[in-house]
Amino acid sequence: MSFRVNYDNGQLAPSLELIMLVSKPEYTSDKKGVIKKVIAIQEIRFDTSLEGVNVLIGELQAMVANLNGFDQLAASINHVIKGKQEFDENNKKHQP
């Protein structure tokens, strides 16, 4: 953490360098043409204020809410898939 100058009012304001590490896939091929997937780490750095951190937290909370909805949807769909698989297995057992 440090301070930065707010040039609008000439005051010091707290500042924070936020560092996020994210993974991303990278694909390479060998001499035989076989494609391999490896995971690379990418670093994202930016300076932000307290307000910026609070906005980021709000955005992350909104993503969590959306992801919870997708999680519930996935659970419902998985239940249907499992029921279909069980139905198919029972039909195979009862066929001559």
N, CA and C atoms as an extended XYZ file, in Angstrom:
288
Properties=species:S:1:pos:R:3:atomname:S:1:resname:S:1:resid:I:1 pbc="F F F"
N         0.846       -1.168        0.000 N   MET     1
C         0.000        0.000        0.000 CA  MET     1
C         0.892        1.232        0.000 C   MET     1
N         0.343        2.260       -0.575 N   SER     2
C         1.073        3.523       -0.636 CA  SER     2
C         0.060        4.650       -0.770 C   SER     2
N         0.566        5.816       -1.092 N   PHE     3
C        -0.292        6.964       -1.328 CA  PHE     3
C        -0.090        7.455       -2.752 C   PHE     3
N        -1.112        8.078       -3.269 N   ARG     4
C        -0.994        8.753       -4.553 CA  ARG     4
C        -1.628       10.129       -4.392 C   ARG     4
N        -1.269       11.015       -5.271 N   VAL     5
C        -1.804       12.371       -5.204 CA  VAL     5
C        -3.077       12.439       -6.033 C   VAL     5
N        -4.126       12.941       -5.425 N   ASN     6
C        -5.359       13.248       -6.151 CA  ASN     6
C        -5.181       14.662       -6.699 C   ASN     6
N        -4.938       14.760       -7.999 N   TYR     7
C        -4.639       16.062       -8.599 CA  TYR     7
C        -5.849       16.974       -8.681 C   TYR     7
N        -7.040       16.447       -8.468 N   ASP     8
C        -8.229       17.301       -8.466 CA  ASP     8
C        -8.268       18.199       -7.237 C   ASP     8
N        -7.833       17.618       -6.079 N   ASN     9
C        -7.899       18.407       -4.846 CA  ASN     9
C        -6.540       18.572       -4.146 C   ASN     9
N        -5.485       17.991       -4.708 N   GLY    10
C        -4.154       18.132       -4.120 CA  GLY    10
C        -3.936       17.318       -2.863 C   GLY    10
N        -4.825       16.393       -2.555 N   GLN    11
C        -4.743       15.585       -1.340 CA  GLN    11
C        -4.109       14.223       -1.642 C   GLN    11
N        -3.514       13.646       -0.600 N   LEU    12
C        -3.033       12.272       -0.721 CA  LEU    12
C        -4.206       11.313       -0.548 C   LEU    12
N        -4.171       10.210       -1.285 N   ALA    13
C        -5.205        9.180       -1.181 CA  ALA    13
C        -4.504        7.826       -1.101 C   ALA    13
N        -5.041        6.906       -0.303 N   PRO    14
C        -4.415        5.581       -0.236 CA  PRO    14
C        -4.534        4.857       -1.567 C   PRO    14
N        -3.523        4.077       -1.865 N   SER    15
C        -3.487        3.328       -3.112 CA  SER    15
C        -2.983        1.925       -2.814 C   SER    15
N        -3.452        0.979       -3.576 N   LEU    16
C        -3.094       -0.418       -3.368 CA  LEU    16
C        -2.743       -1.040       -4.706 C   LEU    16
N        -1.617       -1.756       -4.770 N   GLU    17
C        -1.314       -2.525       -5.973 CA  GLU    17
C        -1.944       -3.896       -5.783 C   GLU    17
N        -2.854       -4.208       -6.663 N   LEU    18
C        -3.557       -5.481       -6.609 CA  LEU    18
C        -2.921       -6.409       -7.630 C   LEU    18
N        -2.549       -7.604       -7.205 N   ILE    19
C        -1.912       -8.581       -8.086 CA  ILE    19
C        -2.811       -9.807       -8.138 C   ILE    19
N        -3.227      -10.168       -9.338 N   MET    20
C        -4.057      -11.348       -9.530 CA  MET    20
C        -3.286      -12.333      -10.394 C   MET    20
N        -3.250      -13.580       -9.979 N   LEU    21
C        -2.640      -14.634      -10.771 CA  LEU    21
C        -3.745      -15.467      -11.384 C   LEU    21
N        -3.693      -15.629      -12.688 N   VAL    22
C        -4.703      -16.405      -13.393 CA  VAL    22
C        -4.019      -17.468      -14.237 C   VAL    22
N        -4.710      -18.569      -14.427 N   SER    23
C        -4.153      -19.619      -15.279 CA  SER    23
C        -4.800      -19.544      -16.647 C   SER    23
N        -4.025      -19.883      -17.648 N   LYS    24
C        -4.558      -19.903      -19.007 CA  LYS    24
C        -3.931      -21.079      -19.742 C   LYS    24
N        -4.700      -21.712      -20.610 N   PRO    25
C        -4.148      -22.846      -21.354 CA  PRO    25
C        -3.239      -22.367      -22.479 C   PRO    25
N        -2.183      -23.113      -22.698 N   GLU    26
C        -1.329      -22.901      -23.863 CA  GLU    26
C        -1.165      -24.238      -24.550 C   GLU    26
N        -1.180      -24.216      -25.865 N   TYR    27
C        -1.114      -25.443      -26.645 CA  TYR    27
C         0.191      -25.455      -27.438 C   TYR    27
N         0.873      -26.582      -27.378 N   THR    28
C         2.102      -26.760      -28.141 CA  THR    28
C         2.005      -28.084      -28.887 C   THR    28
N         2.766      -28.196      -29.961 N   SER    29
C         2.807      -29.476      -30.673 CA  SER    29
C         4.254      -29.928      -30.756 C   SER    29
N         4.433      -31.236      -30.688 N   ASP    30
C         5.778      -31.781      -30.787 CA  ASP    30
C         6.092      -32.120      -32.243 C   ASP    30
N         7.251      -32.724      -32.476 N   LYS    31
C         7.683      -33.034      -33.844 CA  LYS    31
C         6.754      -34.022      -34.541 C   LYS    31
N         6.045      -34.837      -33.763 N   LYS    32
C         5.121      -35.816      -34.335 CA  LYS    32
C         3.737      -35.224      -34.610 C   LYS    32
N         3.538      -33.974      -34.231 N   GLY    33
C         2.255      -33.321      -34.465 CA  GLY    33
C         1.252      -33.519      -33.342 C   GLY    33
N         1.691      -34.099      -32.234 N   VAL    34
C         0.802      -34.303      -31.094 CA  VAL    34
C         0.655      -32.968      -30.346 C   VAL    34
N        -0.579      -32.563      -30.157 N   ILE    35
C        -0.849      -31.298      -29.475 CA  ILE    35
C        -0.978      -31.568      -27.980 C   ILE    35
N        -0.249      -30.774      -27.208 N   LYS    36
C        -0.289      -30.908      -25.755 CA  LYS    36
C        -0.774      -29.604      -25.148 C   LYS    36
N        -1.576      -29.752      -24.116 N   LYS    37
C        -2.098      -28.594      -23.397 CA  LYS    37
C        -1.313      -28.440      -22.103 C   LYS    37
N        -0.801      -27.253      -21.876 N   VAL    38
C        -0.123      -26.945      -20.617 CA  VAL    38
C        -0.801      -25.714      -20.021 C   VAL    38
N        -0.686      -25.589      -18.733 N   ILE    39
C        -1.278      -24.448      -18.047 CA  ILE    39
C        -0.180      -23.435      -17.743 C   ILE    39
N        -0.397      -22.210      -18.177 N   ALA    40
C         0.539      -21.120      -17.921 CA  ALA    40
C        -0.097      -20.170      -16.912 C   ALA    40
N         0.739      -19.550      -16.118 N   ILE    41
C         0.267      -18.571      -15.141 CA  ILE    41
C         0.510      -17.173      -15.700 C   ILE    41
N        -0.506      -16.348      -15.625 N   GLN    42
C        -0.390      -14.969      -16.077 CA  GLN    42
C        -0.629      -14.058      -14.885 C   GLN    42
N         0.125      -12.997      -14.807 N   GLU    43
C         0.011      -12.046      -13.712 CA  GLU    43
C        -0.663      -10.779      -14.215 C   GLU    43
N        -1.642      -10.311      -13.466 N   ILE    44
C        -2.314       -9.052      -13.780 CA  ILE    44
C        -2.097       -8.129      -12.587 C   ILE    44
N        -1.507       -6.977      -12.826 N   ARG    45
C        -1.228       -6.014      -11.756 CA  ARG    45
C        -1.879       -4.674      -12.094 C   ARG    45
N        -2.447       -4.038      -11.087 N   PHE    46
C        -2.940       -2.677      -11.279 CA  PHE    46
C        -3.038       -1.976       -9.945 C   PHE    46
N        -2.882       -0.673       -9.987 N   ASP    47
C        -3.047        0.162       -8.800 CA  ASP    47
C        -4.499        0.585       -8.715 C   ASP    47
N        -5.015        0.600       -7.502 N   THR    48
C        -6.408        0.993       -7.323 CA  THR    48
C        -6.580        1.672       -5.970 C   THR    48
N        -7.710        2.291       -5.810 N   SER    49
C        -8.059        2.984       -4.568 CA  SER    49
C        -8.969        2.088       -3.729 C   SER    49
N        -9.305        2.573       -2.551 N   LEU    50
C       -10.265        1.858       -1.703 CA  LEU    50
C       -11.591        1.695       -2.434 C   LEU    50
N       -12.016        2.737       -3.136 N   GLU    51
C       -13.262        2.655       -3.904 CA  GLU    51
C       -13.149        1.578       -4.988 C   GLU    51
N       -11.995        1.500       -5.647 N   GLY    52
C       -11.793        0.486       -6.676 CA  GLY    52
C       -11.856       -0.923       -6.113 C   GLY    52
N       -11.270       -1.124       -4.928 N   VAL    53
C       -11.315       -2.440       -4.290 CA  VAL    53
C       -12.756       -2.795       -3.940 C   VAL    53
N       -13.513       -1.824       -3.413 N   ASN    54
C       -14.909       -2.085       -3.071 CA  ASN    54
C       -15.745       -2.414       -4.308 C   ASN    54
N       -15.490       -1.744       -5.430 N   VAL    55
C       -16.198       -2.052       -6.670 CA  VAL    55
C       -15.854       -3.465       -7.122 C   VAL    55
N       -14.568       -3.828       -7.048 N   LEU    56
C       -14.149       -5.175       -7.436 CA  LEU    56
C       -14.823       -6.227       -6.559 C   LEU    56
N       -14.883       -5.982       -5.276 N   ILE    57
C       -15.558       -6.918       -4.357 CA  ILE    57
C       -17.026       -7.057       -4.743 C   ILE    57
N       -17.690       -5.951       -5.061 N   GLY    58
C       -19.093       -6.004       -5.476 CA  GLY    58
C       -19.270       -6.813       -6.754 C   GLY    58
N       -18.370       -6.629       -7.716 N   GLU    59
C       -18.447       -7.388       -8.965 CA  GLU    59
C       -18.227       -8.877       -8.712 C   GLU    59
N       -17.279       -9.201       -7.844 N   LEU    60
C       -17.037      -10.616       -7.514 CA  LEU    60
C       -18.247      -11.231       -6.812 C   LEU    60
N       -18.885      -10.470       -5.927 N   GLN    61
C       -20.084      -10.981       -5.259 CA  GLN    61
C       -21.213      -11.214       -6.261 C   GLN    61
N       -21.344      -10.340       -7.246 N   ALA    62
C       -22.369      -10.532       -8.280 CA  ALA    62
C       -22.062      -11.788       -9.095 C   ALA    62
N       -20.774      -12.027       -9.393 N   MET    63
C       -20.414      -13.243      -10.130 CA  MET    63
C       -20.708      -14.484       -9.310 C   MET    63
N       -20.478      -14.427       -8.000 N   VAL    64
C       -20.775      -15.568       -7.134 CA  VAL    64
C       -22.276      -15.859       -7.156 C   VAL    64
N       -23.090      -14.820       -7.101 N   ALA    65
C       -24.545      -15.015       -7.154 CA  ALA    65
C       -24.949      -15.680       -8.467 C   ALA    65
N       -24.386      -15.221       -9.578 N   ASN    66
C       -24.690      -15.834      -10.878 CA  ASN    66
C       -24.197      -17.270      -10.936 C   ASN    66
N       -23.013      -17.507      -10.405 N   LEU    67
C       -22.460      -18.854      -10.413 CA  LEU    67
C       -23.286      -19.799       -9.552 C   LEU    67
N       -23.830      -19.309       -8.443 N   ASN    68
C       -24.717      -20.138       -7.615 CA  ASN    68
C       -25.951      -20.552       -8.403 C   ASN    68
N       -26.484      -19.645       -9.218 N   GLY    69
C       -27.625      -19.989      -10.065 CA  GLY    69
C       -27.265      -21.071      -11.071 C   GLY    69
N       -26.080      -20.971      -11.673 N   PHE    70
C       -25.633      -21.992      -12.619 CA  PHE    70
C       -25.384      -23.316      -11.916 C   PHE    70
N       -24.897      -23.251      -10.676 N   ASP    71
C       -24.670      -24.473       -9.911 CA  ASP    71
C       -25.985      -25.207       -9.667 C   ASP    71
N       -27.031      -24.469       -9.323 N   GLN    72
C       -28.343      -25.078       -9.111 CA  GLN    72
C       -28.895      -25.648      -10.412 C   GLN    72
N       -28.684      -24.930      -11.514 N   LEU    73
C       -29.134      -25.420      -12.815 CA  LEU    73
C       -28.390      -26.701      -13.187 C   LEU    73
N       -27.078      -26.726      -12.955 N   ALA    74
C       -26.284      -27.920      -13.258 CA  ALA    74
C       -26.760      -29.105      -12.425 C   ALA    74
N       -27.066      -28.873      -11.151 N   ALA    75
C       -27.551      -29.955      -10.289 CA  ALA    75
C       -28.868      -30.516      -10.825 C   ALA    75
N       -29.753      -29.647      -11.293 N   SER    76
C       -31.030      -30.108      -11.853 CA  SER    76
C       -30.812      -30.923      -13.122 C   SER    76
N       -29.951      -30.431      -13.998 N   ILE    77
C       -29.683      -31.138      -15.251 CA  ILE    77
C       -28.995      -32.466      -14.968 C   ILE    77
N       -28.059      -32.481      -14.032 N   ASN    78
C       -27.381      -33.734      -13.672 CA  ASN    78
C       -28.363      -34.762      -13.136 C   ASN    78
N       -29.359      -34.299      -12.401 N   HIS    79
C       -30.382      -35.208      -11.883 CA  HIS    79
C       -31.163      -35.841      -13.038 C   HIS    79
N       -31.487      -35.055      -14.056 N   VAL    80
C       -32.202      -35.575      -15.224 CA  VAL    80
C       -31.321      -36.570      -15.979 C   VAL    80
N       -30.041      -36.246      -16.146 N   ILE    81
C       -29.107      -37.141      -16.843 CA  ILE    81
C       -28.987      -38.468      -16.106 C   ILE    81
N       -28.852      -38.400      -14.786 N   LYS    82
C       -28.744      -39.625      -13.997 CA  LYS    82
C       -30.014      -40.467      -14.128 C   LYS    82
N       -31.163      -39.808      -14.083 N   GLY    83
C       -32.428      -40.537      -14.235 CA  GLY    83
C       -32.526      -41.211      -15.598 C   GLY    83
N       -32.087      -40.539      -16.646 N   LYS    84
C       -32.096      -41.122      -17.991 CA  LYS    84
C       -31.151      -42.314      -18.065 C   LYS    84
N       -29.970      -42.205      -17.473 N   GLN    85
C       -29.016      -43.318      -17.478 CA  GLN    85
C       -29.588      -44.521      -16.736 C   GLN    85
N       -30.221      -44.297      -15.598 N   GLU    86
C       -30.819      -45.389      -14.834 CA  GLU    86
C       -31.966      -46.018      -15.613 C   GLU    86
N       -32.761      -45.188      -16.290 N   PHE    87
C       -33.848      -45.686      -17.111 CA  PHE    87
C       -33.316      -46.581      -18.223 C   PHE    87
N       -32.253      -46.128      -18.906 N   ASP    88
C       -31.648      -46.916      -19.980 CA  ASP    88
C       -31.084      -48.232      -19.463 C   ASP    88
N       -30.439      -48.205      -18.294 N   GLU    89
C       -29.881      -49.433      -17.716 CA  GLU    89
C       -30.982      -50.425      -17.361 C   GLU    89
N       -32.093      -49.947      -16.821 N   ASN    90
C       -33.208      -50.826      -16.478 CA  ASN    90
C       -33.840      -51.423      -17.731 C   ASN    90
N       -33.932      -50.647      -18.785 N   ASN    91
C       -34.492      -51.165      -20.040 CA  ASN    91
C       -33.595      -52.236      -20.643 C   ASN    91
N       -32.291      -52.082      -20.544 N   LYS    92
C       -31.359      -53.089      -21.075 CA  LYS    92
C       -31.500      -54.406      -20.327 C   LYS    92
N       -31.731      -54.340      -19.019 N   LYS    93
C       -31.864      -55.553      -18.196 CA  LYS    93
C       -33.136      -56.314      -18.541 C   LYS    93
N       -34.176      -55.614      -18.940 N   HIS    94
C       -35.472      -56.256      -19.184 CA  HIS    94
C       -35.726      -56.595      -20.662 C   HIS    94
N       -34.765      -56.330      -21.521 N   GLN    95
C       -34.938      -56.681      -22.929 CA  GLN    95
C       -34.437      -58.101      -23.168 C   GLN    95
N       -35.131      -58.834      -24.052 N   PRO    96
C       -34.727      -60.230      -24.307 CA  PRO    96
C       -33.419      -60.317      -25.062 C   PRO    96
